Amino acid sequence: MVSRRGFLKAGGLALLGVGLLGGIPGFLAEAAASEKIASPYKKKKTLVCIFQRGAMDGLMAVIPFTDDYLKAARPNLFISAAKSGNGNPLIDLDGRFGLHPAMKAFEPMFREKRLGIVHGIGSPNNTRSHFDAQDYMESGTPFNKGTASGWLNRAVGLLGHDALTPFTAVSLTSAMPRSFYGDNPSVAMSNLQDFTIQMRGNPTGANMAAKSFEDLYDQTASGLLKQTGKESFEAMKMLQKTDIKNYSPANGAVYPNSALGNSLKQIAQLIKMDVGLEVAFAESNGWDTHFNQGAENGIFANNVADLSNSIMALWTDLGAYQDDVTVMTMTEFGRTVHQNGTGGTDHGRASCNFILGNDVGGGLVYGDVKPLAIENLEDGRDLAVTTDFRSVFSSVADKHLGINNDHVLFPDWNGERVNVMRG
Amino acid sequence: MKKAVKYWCVTGLLLCMFTVFTAFLPGYPNPGKLKFPYRKAGLTPQQAAAHLLSRFTYGATPGEVDEVVKEGPEKWFAQQLEAQMPDDSLNELLNKYDALKLSNTQIVAQFPKNAQVLRIAVKDGVVNRDSVRTNPKAYRAQLQNYMQQNGLKPEQELLQQFINQKILRAAYSNNQLQEVMTSFWFNHFNVSIVKNDCAQFIPDYERDVIRPNALGKFNDLLLATAKSPAMLYYLDNFNSSGNNAEKPQAQKQQIKSDTGRMATMPKFKAKKALGLNENYAREVMELHTLGVDGGYTQQDVTQAAKVLTGWTVYPMDNNGEAGQKLMNRVSADKLQNSGFVHEGDFLFNPNRHDTGEKTVLGHHFAAGGGYEEGVQLLNMLAHQQATAKFISRKIAVRFVNDTPPQTLIDKMARTFMNEDGDIKKVLITMVNSPEFWSAAAVREKTKSPFELAIGAIRALHADVNQPNQVFNWVNKMGEKMYYYQAPTGFPDKGQYWINTGALLNRMNFGLALASGRIPGVKIDLAALNNHHEPESAQAALDTYSKLIMPGRPLDATIKRLTPMLNDPKLMDKVDLASAKTPAATAAPANVNNQLMDGQAGIKNKQKNNFMAQQTIAGNNSMLAQVVGVIIGSPEYQRR
């Protein structure tokens, strides 16, 4: 609630922070440090959340390949561990689960125990409506539509300090996602380059307008407009210090030329600029595979390739920042165990998710996936939800961001956490 | 008692007596008579008119403040309350949108959802299943072809038309108050395009449910929303069933409808979700009527949900929906006799209704109440004291300021209670109150992105040919209209609208609009000042500030912007840079449409010429810059 004003309080510091970026002498920085004031722009832990909209088929992403029921239920969709005619075999993770072959980029991360997977994850509310399930997952209250705020916005409020920069919570989307609804400051933008005063083809005019605006907002009597104006121009200047447009990823990272790849690239830029990013959000679309989802190749394979390659590009690009970043995927539900009549799968219950980071307890497939015999299926057809998404999200939020007030983060939830993080 | 009063009021004589009587009640002025106490608040007639227009229109058009002063603000307001102003030119603009008058049934038939079309097309064997994967281009062509042949259109087109009409109405309707109230109630009873199930019913929702009731009785509005397909789908009541619901029948139906397909595709249907769904019952109390602190319990929610079981949507999909066929076979009489209620798109299905007894907020509903008990429930909710306060407060937040005084809310709530939730009378009570005209109200609201965009369009007399471009800007500034996902609707407070990214985009919007760089939005700055070219930059600033922000204190803004204008070198640079603007980056916004139509292929040279012409014609870049900065200025973000 008060965090918007936090930036106000830190206004002077913020300027100093910008100054530091611009090369203010070290003694000044030391002076600031000796005052025991945490610089708002020091390295921050960042949680990057990726929402896979449309409901990912968890049983095709991470396949319980020894399960004969699955094989029988999916004559055209089952990918086996053996090399078949037209595609690569799955990647055997632990003798029971196999990664879709198009996600080979993830394999080393899993082997190095940086990538954890939770299978059978989902919501206790058994709705099979995309809208409802996304809404519930993003608000974090699976039985209450009226929750005004999103769980990531509440997370910002629980960071233990005021939001010190305009970039504390950034969603790389054109509209504010449900996860970010709420009173804590957060920004949605699809393109960092938009974060400036623009007059197409007329930079002189734009500069002049920017000066006029800055002056007008600085002098206005409205506290809200004055303060936000100040933040806006500071944020703009922070971004202008880097050549955003001609960014070249580090360590040979190659981002897929996709919406997700582009979003994650910009998130990497923000992280590496030390602008105080702590909660980042991006979306991946196209998971609603009712028709011809394919197996080793096809729609689904392209989707998981994009997902894993985008995430791995981010990871590679981050280099020394890897220790500060955890990436977590989520999707509203899974898909039917049986393939449908059009070579796809319909809306189901549980799916799986991926958590990547150096403090992740990786190399494991967490959760409880029973043999897919009909008596073990939810409503006789779907992979049962055995892990409440909140028990994983809360664990990640705590171990990575130090957020431990689960009653605020997930009101109405009294479940146990599943610790997928180290320590 | 209340009924008796209402009855006697029918005769004019007694009405007068009633008026005289109530006039003596302390704190209860006659709620029908308009008398604006703005002078006591220290406002000039011009300031008062500007304030009034800032609250009940999407922004004053040039000269409108003076017109309202001349006409008298009370008279103007009374006329707006009637919402009977002719709207010929708007209607002409809307005529080109052919989907706006369609019923829900027609919409379902003509604008099927993408997945629906694909399914039917695959079923009909028109679209090759394999091409979906192997040849997406071919598949899209096949699908498009199929849709054309069957007279089907993509849902996106429907939604586009719908959004466009809202932008045009807000910009050009003469019944501005009705349009503002329509937005207010839509947001109060929010439904969202994001929810696929309800998206196609939203045009009807605004047109037939919200707008006609926007200035009526709250109870009617509540009931209309409760029975609308958009709300029934959005908050899931459409499939909420009592525990004594039609289970055996449902199973039978399922078997029947599946047998045809069984041979070709094994279908593993989810258990038909028959059961109680509390979503609507909860939100109707928390968000639509009582408010979160309105004194209801979880028990009330569950009981109310049971009262509303069986409230659903009449089947409209002719594409093989079993329900529709069943309904068509049964005569209306027979339906009625077995307890069904069919009104327009609404259906009460007694087979799904919980027939037990219920108690909500201490009100007892005897067993076997049927449809009527739902009507009673909503009626009761609409008339609660908590509702009167909750709604009055929300209206005051919209029209007065973000934290309206309790004294005002109490006055409005009293009118709400005494006048059977008459929205007009609640508004009258508000504008008759000194609180409405106080310094704490005037210019204290922050414009939402939509209000900013439409306000600027109105202030500049802009000609909007591509409303979707306006929508894109409004979205960029943080208000994706009709897409707000949560049933709370957009928060109505300055802090929500003003954040860093959004604020820069507001400034950019001002610059883009004023410099004619929003495609399909034409402006003529010179015409705004009757083609008198300002003698100097300073004169331009003075003149246009007053034109765009009439009735406002402008000294601060003008003083701040003056230095910029007095740097002649800078101005020259701007003009020069602007003239050099490569056409590829300058959207052909100011370009006369006819000119563009025939010459779409012609590139840089001619457009550059046009830009130069435009400078001569009076939309010169210096002026554009001044106007752009005014629209992006902090003063203009307020209303």
Contacts between the chains, C-beta under 8 A, distances in Angstrom:
chain1	res1	chain2	res2	distance
A	4	B	495	6.6
A	128	B	270	6.1
A	129	B	195	7.8
A	129	B	197	6.8
A	130	B	196	6.8
A	131	B	192	7.9
A	131	B	194	6.1
A	131	B	195	4.0
A	131	B	196	6.2
A	131	B	197	7.1
A	131	B	485	7.8
A	132	B	195	7.8
A	132	B	236	7.2
A	135	B	485	6.1
A	135	B	486	7.3
A	139	B	486	7.3
A	144	B	282	7.3
A	145	B	235	6.6
A	145	B	279	5.1
A	145	B	282	7.2
A	145	B	283	6.0
A	145	B	486	7.3
A	145	B	487	5.5
A	146	B	282	6.4
A	146	B	283	5.3
A	146	B	286	5.1
A	146	B	287	5.8
A	146	B	292	7.9
A	146	B	486	7.4
A	146	B	487	5.9
A	146	B	488	6.5
A	147	B	486	7.6
A	148	B	486	6.4
A	148	B	488	4.9
A	148	B	491	7.5
A	166	B	499	7.7
A	166	B	500	4.1
A	166	B	501	7.8
A	174	B	475	6.4
A	174	B	476	7.2
A	174	B	480	7.8
A	175	B	475	6.3
A	175	B	478	8.0
A	175	B	480	4.3
A	175	B	483	6.4
A	176	B	478	6.9
A	178	B	485	4.9
A	178	B	486	6.8
A	181	B	485	7.7
A	181	B	486	6.3
A	183	B	495	7.3
A	185	B	499	6.2
A	185	B	500	7.9
A	186	B	499	7.6
A	187	B	499	6.2
A	187	B	500	5.9
A	187	B	501	4.4
A	188	B	478	7.5
A	188	B	501	6.7
A	189	B	501	4.9
A	194	B	476	7.6
A	194	B	501	7.7
A	194	B	504	7.8
A	194	B	505	7.2
A	194	B	508	8.0
A	195	B	501	6.4
A	195	B	504	6.3
A	196	B	504	6.9
A	197	B	504	6.5
A	197	B	507	5.9
A	197	B	508	6.3
A	197	B	511	7.4
A	198	B	508	5.1
A	198	B	511	7.3
A	198	B	512	7.8
A	199	B	511	5.2
A	199	B	512	7.7
A	199	B	515	6.5
A	199	B	517	7.7
A	199	B	628	7.9
A	200	B	512	8.0
A	200	B	517	6.0
A	200	B	581	7.1
A	200	B	585	4.5
A	200	B	586	6.0
A	200	B	587	7.5
A	201	B	577	7.8
A	201	B	578	7.7
A	201	B	580	7.6
A	201	B	581	3.5
A	201	B	582	5.7
A	201	B	585	4.2
A	201	B	586	5.5
A	202	B	515	7.7
A	202	B	574	7.0
A	202	B	577	4.9
A	202	B	578	4.9
A	202	B	581	5.8
A	202	B	621	7.4
A	203	B	577	6.9
A	204	B	570	7.7
A	204	B	573	4.8
A	204	B	574	5.4
A	204	B	576	7.9
A	204	B	577	4.2
A	205	B	511	7.6
A	205	B	515	7.8
A	205	B	574	4.6
A	205	B	577	6.1
A	205	B	578	6.1
A	205	B	621	6.7
A	205	B	625	5.7
A	206	B	511	7.5
A	208	B	564	6.4
A	208	B	570	5.9
A	208	B	574	6.1
A	208	B	625	7.0
A	209	B	507	7.2
A	209	B	511	5.6
A	209	B	625	6.3
A	209	B	628	6.4
A	209	B	629	5.7
A	209	B	632	7.4
A	211	B	564	6.9
A	212	B	560	7.5
A	212	B	561	5.9
A	212	B	564	5.1
A	212	B	629	4.8
A	213	B	507	5.1
A	213	B	629	6.7
A	213	B	632	5.8
A	213	B	633	7.4
A	215	B	560	5.5
A	216	B	557	6.6
A	216	B	560	5.1
A	216	B	561	7.1
A	216	B	629	7.4
A	216	B	633	5.0
A	216	B	634	5.7
A	216	B	635	7.9
A	217	B	634	5.3
A	219	B	556	6.7
A	219	B	560	5.7
A	220	B	556	7.6
A	220	B	634	3.8
A	220	B	635	7.2
A	221	B	556	7.6
A	222	B	634	6.0
A	222	B	637	8.0
A	222	B	638	6.6
A	224	B	446	7.1
A	224	B	494	5.2
A	224	B	495	6.5
A	224	B	498	5.5
A	225	B	446	7.8
A	225	B	498	6.3
A	225	B	503	7.7
A	225	B	634	4.2
A	225	B	637	6.0
A	225	B	638	7.7
A	226	B	634	7.3
A	228	B	498	4.8
A	228	B	499	6.3
A	228	B	500	6.2
A	228	B	503	5.2
A	229	B	503	6.3
A	229	B	634	6.7
A	231	B	500	4.9
A	232	B	500	4.4
A	232	B	501	7.8
A	232	B	503	4.8
A	232	B	504	5.1
A	235	B	500	5.1
A	236	B	504	6.6
A	288	B	115	8.0
A	290	B	115	6.7
A	290	B	119	8.0
A	291	B	118	6.7
A	291	B	122	7.4
A	291	B	129	7.2
A	291	B	132	5.0
A	291	B	133	8.0
A	292	B	129	6.5
A	292	B	130	6.9
A	292	B	132	4.7
A	292	B	133	4.2
A	294	B	133	5.9
A	298	B	133	5.2
A	299	B	133	6.1
A	336	B	268	6.2
A	337	B	268	7.9
A	338	B	266	6.7
A	338	B	268	5.2
A	340	B	265	6.7
A	340	B	267	7.4
A	341	B	261	7.3
A	341	B	264	6.4
A	341	B	265	2.7
A	341	B	266	7.7
A	341	B	267	7.1
A	342	B	119	7.8
A	342	B	122	6.0
A	342	B	129	6.0
A	342	B	265	7.9
A	343	B	129	6.5
A	343	B	133	7.8
A	347	B	270	7.8
A	379	B	270	5.3
A	379	B	271	5.0
A	380	B	268	7.0
A	380	B	271	7.5
A	381	B	268	4.1
A	381	B	269	7.7
A	381	B	270	6.6
A	382	B	270	7.7
